Amino acid sequence: MAEITKPLDQERLLLTLEQLQITLEQLHVKIEEIIQINFVRYGLLENRVKELEQHQAQLSDRAS
């Protein structure tokens, strides 16, 4: 790890902490958006699987 040669003064440290907090909040929002998108995608995939299973069952019924 690099050695810090000049310590941060309190004002710069607070500014850095505020920037980190903003970055963390932005990441949290993005993660929540990704989770919501994935829920929608999962639901769509579930519906598609059900449709394909129904279609396959219909084809099996016709073949017999």
C-alpha distance (Angstrom), angle and dihedral (degrees) to the residues before:
residue distance angle dihedral
M1 . . .
A2 3.78 . .
E3 3.74 116.0 .
I4 3.78 115.9 -119.7
T5 3.77 108.3 -126.7
K6 3.80 98.0 -177.2
P7 3.82 118.2 39.5
L8 3.78 117.7 -134.3
D9 3.75 115.6 -109.2
Q10 3.79 117.5 -125.4
E11 3.83 94.6 -101.3
R12 3.81 93.5 52.4
L13 3.79 90.4 44.5
L14 3.81 91.5 53.1
L15 3.79 90.6 47.5
T16 3.79 90.1 50.7
L17 3.82 91.0 49.1
E18 3.81 90.7 49.6
Q19 3.80 90.6 50.7
L20 3.80 90.2 49.8
Q21 3.80 90.7 49.5
I22 3.81 91.2 51.0
T23 3.81 90.3 48.1
L24 3.81 91.2 49.8
E25 3.80 91.1 49.3
Q26 3.81 90.6 50.1
L27 3.80 90.6 49.4
H28 3.79 90.3 49.2
V29 3.81 91.0 52.6
K30 3.81 91.5 48.3
I31 3.80 91.9 48.7
E32 3.81 90.5 50.2
E33 3.82 89.7 50.6
I34 3.81 91.0 50.0
I35 3.81 90.9 49.3
Q36 3.81 91.3 51.4
I37 3.81 92.0 47.7
N38 3.79 90.3 49.7
F39 3.82 91.2 50.8
V40 3.80 89.4 53.7
R41 3.81 91.9 46.7
Y42 3.80 91.2 48.3
G43 3.79 90.7 51.3
L44 3.80 91.5 49.6
L45 3.80 91.4 48.6
E46 3.80 91.1 48.8
N47 3.80 90.1 52.6
R48 3.80 91.6 47.9
V49 3.81 91.8 50.3
K50 3.82 89.9 51.3
E51 3.81 90.6 49.9
L52 3.80 91.9 49.6
E53 3.80 91.6 47.5
Q54 3.80 90.4 51.1
H55 3.79 90.9 47.9
Q56 3.80 91.0 49.0
A57 3.82 90.5 49.6
Q58 3.81 90.2 51.3
L59 3.80 91.1 50.8
S60 3.79 90.5 48.9
D61 3.80 90.9 50.3
R62 3.81 91.3 51.1
A63 3.80 91.8 48.6
S64 3.80 92.6 54.4
